[in-house]
Amino acid sequence: ATRDVVLSRAPEQEQDRAVSLQNAAAIYDLLSITLGRRGQYVMLSECLERAMKFAFGEFHLWYQVALSMVACGKSSYAVSLLRECVKLRPSDPTVPLMAAKVCIGSLHWVSDPGGRAQVLAASCRR
């Protein structure tokens, strides 16, 4: 599978790059399932973070990294990743809802003076 991977950013390679990205996403999805079932969330988050070098603007990868950070207990970092996910896909209501869940449940940011949970709730209304 690695012989067919296209990492070139040249415009004429766009279709091949999209196929390579789709194949890599499928592999990372399988890796997420496997490592998640074994409770290896830290290893999973490290693998996914390294993958972001090659597919920085891809929503699916950002969301996978955010979910892995939630699973391994890095909640405030997960919220910042989820904010980036909202920027990549503003019409998806599940992202701000997940961020609000992490803010309220894990981080207890409901009554904070900075209003971080309220900012995320405002992004839900968009």
Secondary structure, 3 states (H helix, E strand, C coil): CHHHCCCCCCHHHHHHHHHHHHHHHHHHHHHHHHHHHCCCHHHHHHHHHHHCCCCCCCHHHHHHHHHHHHHCCCHHHHHHHHHHHHHHCCCCCHHHHHHHHHHHHCCCCCCCCCCHHHHHHHHHCC
